[in-house]
Amino acid sequence: MNPAILHFSRTGSVVKALFFLGVAAIAFAVAGLMHADRVAPPPVAAGVPDLTLPAPAPHRDPLAPFKIPLLVIAGVTCLFYAGRHGLRALTRQTAVRIEGGRLHFHSSYGADPNPLPAADIMEAICDRADRLPGEMSESVRFGARARHGLYLRYRADGSSRELRLIDNDVDGGIEQLRRFAAQVDAWRRSAAAKAER
């Protein structure tokens, strides 16, 4: 594999797309069940079709008006991510490539500027995801122990920005990510040496 190019992993993208589809299905199913429960007809007495029992007293849930819309929003968000990962799996596009001293990112990373000059990269760290810089909760940090990532800190418009690439997003996993990190570091050092001259 070319160490200067990261391709999206088809397997990783399919697994993530299926995960987000499953979460979306659960969110929509729960929202549907909650809606059906809210509009259910009053119970009818068994054996006496004309007799309707009084509806049970409603229990007051302060979050009831917000639960269904929140579940629908969560489901739509998960569908967006499922579509994005599904598209990555189908098109098999390049995630990131180094070309001419610049990093060219796939548009889904939202990197700004894109392409990013290697001279603007201040730090490139490839390590276990829970050891990478940045804030994360304890539960996220615990899950991140199973993943590796590449952390990039760079200058843009006078401020410092960050970008992370995770091993299960790219073909070749952590080994390819390490080779790519070495290429980024070599380009970064070369750009810094040229700037000092």
Buried (B, 14 or more C-beta within 10 A) or exposed (E): EEBBBBBBBBEBBBBBBBBBBEBBBBBBEBBEEEBEEEEEEEEEEEEEEEEEEEEEEEEEEEEEEEBBEEBBEBBEBBBEBBEBBBBBBEEEEBBBBBEEBBBBBBEBBEBEBBBBBBBBBBEBBBBBBBEBEEEEEEEEEEEBEEBBBBBBBBBBEEEEBEBBBBBBBBBBBBEBBBBBBEBBBBBBEEBEEEEEE
